[in-house]
Amino acid sequence: MVTATKQGIWAFFAFLGIMLLHGLAILLFTRGFLLTRTELSQYSKCNDIDESPCFPPNDHSNRSCWTKPVVNRLVIIVLDALRFDFVAPSSFFAEKKPWMDKLQVLHELASQNQSSTKIFKAIADPPTTTLQRLKGLTTGGLPTFIDIGNSFGAPAIVEDNLIHQLVQNGKRVVMMGDDTWPQLFPHHFVKSYPFPSFNVKDLDTVDNGCISNLFPTLYEEEWDVLIAHFLGVDHAGHIFGVDSAPMIGKLEQYNEIIKKVVGVLESQNGPGGLHENTMLLVMGDHGQTLNGDHGGGTAEEVETTIFAFSSKKPSIPLLTTADSSSCELDMHGRRVCVDSIQQLDFAATISALLGIPFPFGSIGRVNPELFSLAGSTWNQEMSTDGDDQSPSEGNSWMKDYVNVLCINSWQVKKYIDVYSSLSLIGFSEKDLLYVSELYSKAQELWSITSKTFSDNSQSAFASSPLQKRQLDAYSAFLESVAALARSSWTEFNLRMMGIGLCIMLSSLYLHVFLIRRLDKLCGLQSSLRDNSRKFFGFSFACILVMIRAWSFLSNSFILEEGRVASFLLASTAILQLRFALMKKMMLFEALVLCLLVPLLRISIELGQLKQAVSSLFLKVDPSKSLGIDNGSQFWVYVAEFLPILALTIVAYLLYKCISFNPTRGIAKYVVFGSLFNYLLIPLHWALDSDILKERVLLGVVNANLIPRVTYAAGLLQLLLLAIDKLIVREGSSNLEKRTIAKALALFSAWSSTIIILFGKQGPLVVLALFIGGWCLIRLMALGQDGKSDYSGSSHSYALSVTQWSLLAVCMFFCTGHWCTFDGLRYAAAFVGFDEFNLIRQAVLLTIDTFGFSHILPIFGLPLLFACCYPLKKNKRLFSLRLCQVYLMYGLITAITVTFTMLCVTVQRRHLMVWGLFAPKFVFDVVGLLLGDSLILLSAVYYIL
C-alpha cells in the first residue's frame, strides 16, 4: 500500500512537471510570436500642422485646424455584423437569397440622390471581432491578434484615436447601444446610454435602448457626433444563422429605423436648420458567416458596408472612380452604384470631414468618394456669382482634396519615422527606404503643384492633370505604407520563439524517457522482434502521429484537419478489421468501428458547412441546411425525437455498465444521479419545442431552471467523488472493476452538463463516443497475447492509445467546432443564464468547446487499460501502467502542438498567419494545457 502511494505521488509530480514545462514553453513562444504592435504615446495636435509642408503660408489663417470642417454634425449608426449582401441589391450577386433586398430605403436613396448618397463595400482587416474592429476604425491602424483575448473585457484604448481627437477639439460625442464603447473610451462621451452586449440570446434589449434614445437625441442641439451601435443582427446570426426568420425580421426593423432617421435629417436640412450640414453613416464593423460567426478572415467575415448620406446636397456631381465603382439595377429597376473602401481609411476620412487632427497612428488614406459627398459643399460657400462654375468648382474640390491628401501623407510619414525609431524592431531599412523614396517623389511634385494654388481659377483648371499626378503620387505612397504594415506589422522575437520550441522538444524527450523508464520499473523490456504484429502496430501508430503532425505545415491540411483525422482513424479501423478476420474474433466490434467512422466523417462534413449540424437541432428549419423538401414534417419530428432516443440509449448503456460492474461506494449513486439528469434534459428541450405549441410547461418551469439544476448536480457529483477519494481507503482487490466504476462515475458526472450545453446534438455525439470507445476497448485485445497479467511493454498498446486520440480529435470537429474563433459556439455560454458574467461564461464556453474532445476522452482513458488487462492485486503495476497510458496520450498531443509551433514559426510571414495559423496555435496550446491539467487530475483520482 505504501509503495502504491509512492507511485501515485511520483506520478503526480511527474505530470505536474510536464504541465509546468509545457506552460513555460508556451509562455516564451507566445511572447515571441503574439507580440502586440508597439502602441506609441504620442497624440496629434492642432499646432502640429505648422510643421507640415502642405499649406502655403497665407492659407493657414483659413484653416480651423488641419483641414477645414466639411460637415457640422455626424450620425454614425453601427449595425453589428452587417454583411455586404444585407445592403447591396441582390442583382450584385449570382443568386438571390432570402435575406437580401430587405434594406430598401438604402437602395432608394442611393438611386435618387447619387451626388449626396453612396453605398460602399467596406473591407475589414482580420481578425473580425467587435473589439478589434472598433479599435481599428477609431485608431486608423491595423488590429493586433493578441487583442482577441480582450473581446469579453475591453480595456480602454490608450493610443491616439478618433474619439479622443473629437473630444480634444471641442466636439461633443453622444453614444448609445453596445457597452463596448464606454469601456474602450471611458469619460469621452457627454452622454452615453450603454446596454449589456454579451447575452447573444437577447435580440432586442440593446436595439430597443438605441431606438428609445436615438430619435429624441436627433432633435437636440447638444452634440456634434452621435454613435448608435445596434446588436440585433449580430445576435440573431449567432443564435439562428443568417437564413432565419429572426434575422430577416431584424433587417426589416432596421429598414424602418433608417427611413425614420433620414426623414428627421431631411426635415431639418434647410438653411439654418439643425441638420443643415449633417452626414449619416450606416455601417457594419464586420460581416458574418452563414452560421452567424465571425472572427476569421474569410470574405463573408471581412466584407461589410458603409452607407453615406449627406443632408447638404453638393452643387457638383459626385466624384466617381471607374475602377472601384460598379452599378446594377435593383429589384425595382433603380440604378444603384457601389464603391469600395478600406476600413483602414475610416479614421483619416472622418477626421478630414470634421476638420480635426488625424490620429497619430493612423495609416489610412482619406477616401475620395466618401470625402467628395460633402467636400464639394466648400464651393457652395465660396461661390458668389451666378456664372456656371462647374469646371472651376470641380477643380477647386480637386485642389482641396490633394491638399488634404498632402496632410494625410505627411502625418503617415511622420508616424512611420517615429514608430521605426522608438519600436524595438520597427520596419526594415529596405522597406523604409522604399516608402521614403515614394514620399520624396510626391513632395518634389508638390513643390510644383502647390504653386498653382496661388493662381486664378483658369490657371488652376489648366493644371488639373498636374494635380491628378500629385494625387496618384500621394496615393501610391499611402497604399505602399498600408501594404507594408499588413505584411510585416507584427514584431516576431525569434529568440523567444526558438527557446519555447526547444523547451517543447525537451518535453517530448521527457515523455519518451519516462515511458521507457516505466517499462524498466515493471521489469518488462520491449520485444518487438518476437511479435511482428506488435511491431507493426507500434510502427503504424508512429506513422499516423507523424502524418498528422507534419500535415500542420500546410494551410490546406489545417483547413482539412477534421477530414485528415477521420481518414487516419478509418485506416486503423480497416487494419483492425483485417486482424479480426485473421484471428476470427472481435469481428462485430471491428465492423461497428468501420461503420462508425464514415458517420463521423459525414458529421465533420456537415460541420464544415458551418451551419448544418447546429441548425438540424435548432428552431431553424433543417431542410434549408440539408436540401430536404420542407413540405414534409417528418424531419421536424426526427429532429425532435432522435436526440431523446439517443439519450435513452446512452442512459441504458450507462445503467447496464454499472449494473454489470457491482461495487460499493459513491460511484454507483453518482451514475444514478446522472440518469436522473438525463430525465430532466428532454424536459428542457420540450420548453423550446415547436411541436409543443401550447407550451404547457412554460408557465410551470423556468427555461433557465433545468440547466442550473444540471450544473449544480454536476458540481455536487464531482464534489462527492472528491470526498469519496479523500475518505475511502482503497484496497488492492478488484482493481479493474473499481477503476471502471470510478471512470463511469466521472464520465456520467460530466456528461449531463456537456449534453445540455450542446443541445439536441449532444446525445448523438455522446452515443458515438460511447460506441467508439467500446469498440476500441474491445479491439485492444487483438494485439495481446492471451491470459498473462501483462505480457508486453508499452509498445503493445501504442496503436490503441493513438486511436483513442484520433477519436477525440474527430469528436471536436464532428460537433461543428473548428480551430478559428468563429468556430466557438458563443450561445452555449448562456445556456441557463441571461446575464453576462465573464468567469462563468468562460467556463461554460470552455466545457462546450473541449467537452467531447478533451474532458470525456481523458477521464475515460483508464477504461481502455482496465478492461483489457487483468492485473489481479498488483496495484503497483496498475499505477505504473496507467501512468504509461497517460504519458503516451500526452506525448501524442505534445507532438502535434510542437509541430503547430514549428508551423507558425516557418509560416509567420504567410498571408494567412493571423487568419489561420495563429488561431490554430491558440486552440492547440489551450487544448494542450487543458489536457495536461485533466491528466494531472486523473492521476490524483485514479492513482493516488
Disulfide bonds with the S-S distance in Angstrom:
Cys46-Cys65 1.79
Cys54-Cys406 2.02
Cys327-Cys337 1.89
